[in-house]
Amino acid sequence: MKKAVLRFGTYSSLCELLSFVLCWLILTSGHFSIAFQGNLGWAAILCPLIFVYFGIRYYRDAINGGTITFLGALKVGLLIITMPSLFYALIETIYVEWIDPKFYENIGLRELDQFRHTLSPAQFAVKVKELKQQLALNNNPIYNFATITIFIAACGAIISLLSALILRRSLKPETASAALQN
């Protein structure tokens, strides 16, 4: 199991790094809408999690003789997801601490600019206060690291659960009796 977890956790982590760098290069050009940037960010976070499915399938077929229980598959998936969760949180925290310390502030300013045109002055004042509180939290590296780790781990847990449901496979009765006879 260790081999499959390390292999597919590494694949997913490297894919997270590649998608992060690509997003950074694309988004620093400044030619895209906030909605597009948000969607691209979601894709960069979630697409590498496909390796959870492939890791469980690899473990089932190549290591475990073509069978895996639901709980076994879930365990493999959850173990795989720990690597990209921690890795992406580390990348993001390094990025916002040393490469672009105004990252969250810039996002907040763009959001405020949109709200300025759509909210009443009273609602806008409340939104400014909320965004300032969120910015203070996001600028804390420990909070930032923890929330990103938890978020990606939660997404990965959902993917692990779905993959375990799809990939579970037990021995067929005739195969099980033949295995017991040998």
N, C-alpha and C positions, 0 to 999 in steps of 0.2 A: 504494500500500500504506500509505503514511504516514497518509493520510486515514482509512482504515478502522481502523488501529491506534489512532490518537488518539481517534477517535470512540467505538469500543467499549471501549477502555481507560478512557475518561472515564465512560462509562455504568456500567461495572462498578465503578469507584472510587466514584462517587456512590451506587450501590446498596449498596456496602460501608459507606459513611458512614451512610446511612439505616438499614440493618439494625443497625449498631452502636448508634446512638442509640435505636432502638426496643428493642433488648435491654436497654440501660442503663435505660431508663424502666420496662420491664416487670420487670426483675430487682431494681431498687432497692425495689420494693414489699415484697419479702421474703415473699411468699405462695406461693412455688413451691419444689418439692423440688430437691435438688441434681441429680438425674437430668434433670429438666425443664430446668433452667438449662443443663446441659451440652449437651443436645440442641438447645436454642435457640441456644446459642453456635455449635455446628457448622453449623446452618442459616444463621446470619448470615454465617459465613465462606464457606460453599460455594455458596449460592444465587446470589450475584452472578457467580459464575464461568460461569454459563450464557451470559453475553455473549461468551465465547470462541467458542462454537459459532456464535452469530448473527453475530459479526464475521467469522469465516471464510466463512460462507455469503454474507454481504453482499459480501465481497471477491471471491469466486468469481463470483457472479451479476451484480453491478452494476459491478464494475471490471475483472474479468478475462475477460469474455465468456463466462461460464458454465463455464469449465474451471479446474481447479487440480490440481496434482500433490499427492501425499501430502506430500512435503517442503515444497512451497510452503505448503500448508495448515498444516503443523506450524510453520513459520516465523512465519506470521501469528498463530497462536494463542499461541506463546511470546512474541512481541512484545506482544500485547495484555495478557497476564498480568503483565507487568512493572509496569504502572501500579497495578493494584489490590493487588498484593503489597506494593509499597513504601508505598502510601497506607495500607493497613490497618495495617501495622507501625508507621507513624508515628502513626496515631490511637491504637493500643493503647499505644504507648510514652508518648505524651503523657498518656493517661488514667491509667496506673499511676504515672507520675512526679509529676503535678501535681493531678489531680482526685481520685483514690482511691489514695494510696500504700500502703494496707493491703490492696489488692485480692487479691494472691496470698497474703498472710498469712491473710486471712479464709477463702479457699478451703481452705488448708492446715488451719486450725482445724476447719472443718466435716468435712474428710476424717478428721482425727484423732479427732474425736468418734465417727464411724462405726466406725473401726478399734478404738477402745477397747472396744467391745462385742463385737467379732467375733474379735479376735486374743488370743493368750496374752500375758502380760506381757513375755516375752522378744521375741516377734515385734513387739509394740507398740513396744518400745524401739528396735528396728531401724528400724521405719517412721518413728518420730519423727526419728531421725538422717537418714534418706533425705530426708524432707520439709524438714528444716532446710537440707540441702545444696541442694536444688532451689530453695528460697525465696531463698537467697543468690544463686544464678544468676539467677533471675527478677527480682530487684531490681536487677540490673545493666542499665542501659538499652541498652547496646551489645549485650549478649547477648540481651536481650528483643527488640530490633529485628531482629537477625540471625536468630534462630530463627523468629520469626513470618514474616519475609520468605521464608525458605527453605521453611517449611511451606506457605504459600499458593502459592508458586511451584511446589512439587512437586505439590500438588493440581491446580493449573492446567496443569501439564505433562501430567498424566494425562488431563485433560479435553481438552487440545489434541491429544493422541495419538488419543484416541477420536474426536474431531470430525474430525481429518484422515482417519481411516479411513472414517468415514461420508460425508464431503463430497467426497472426491477424485473428480474427474471429468475425463476426458481427451476430446479431440475424437473424434467418431465417424469411422471410416475414410472414409466418403463426404464428410463435412464437411471433414476434413483435406485430402483430395485437391482438393476444390473451392477451399479456401483457398489451396492451393499454386498452382493454376492462375490465380488472380487476382493 
